[in-house]
Amino acid sequence: MPVIAELPAPSLVDQDGQVFDRKAMEGRLWVTAFVFTHCRATCPRLMAQMKKLQARVSDVRSARFLSVSVDPRNDTPEVIKSYMSENGFDETNWRFVTGNEKAVQDFVIDGFKVGFGRTQWSTELTHSNSFALVDEASRIRGYYRSDEEGLLELERDLRAIAR
């Protein structure tokens, strides 16, 4: 699998207020999605698909799940923690991160090379509806659709890299 890009060192915090940086990422495979807690459009589906994949790859010890809030103004660690709890997400190997707007933009736009923001004609947030797979060296190895076919491809590649 090709290496698409190397991620910059993030300067974020997770749902427990714990630092999420390069050290937290290295040595693990990360299935990543870009969402926000008060989204009523695509985010619930993305999170449900991640939850499904989390169960399917529970035998892959290095697999981790990363949700990155694209609405850091509203998604504080406390809001995120409550959201994860209310929706029954298993936090064992799942981090949902946020930070100041610049740090999130740097990580998502400059790092993952995906866009997000508010459109000029609406206050609604727009963001990627794809998953990204990151390897143990914090390199992006692929982008995947969030439908069933995309999940199967993501699972196949995650297992291949884990070997």
Secondary structure, DSSP 4 states (H G I P E B T S, - for coil): ----EEPPPP-EE-TTS-EE-HHHHTTSEEEEEEE-TT--SSHHHHHHHHHHHHHHTTT-TTEEEEEEES-TTT--HHHHHHHHHHTT--GGGEEEEB--HHHHHIIIIIIS---EEE-TT-S-EEE---EEEE-TTSEEEEEE-SSHHHHHHHHHHHHHHH-
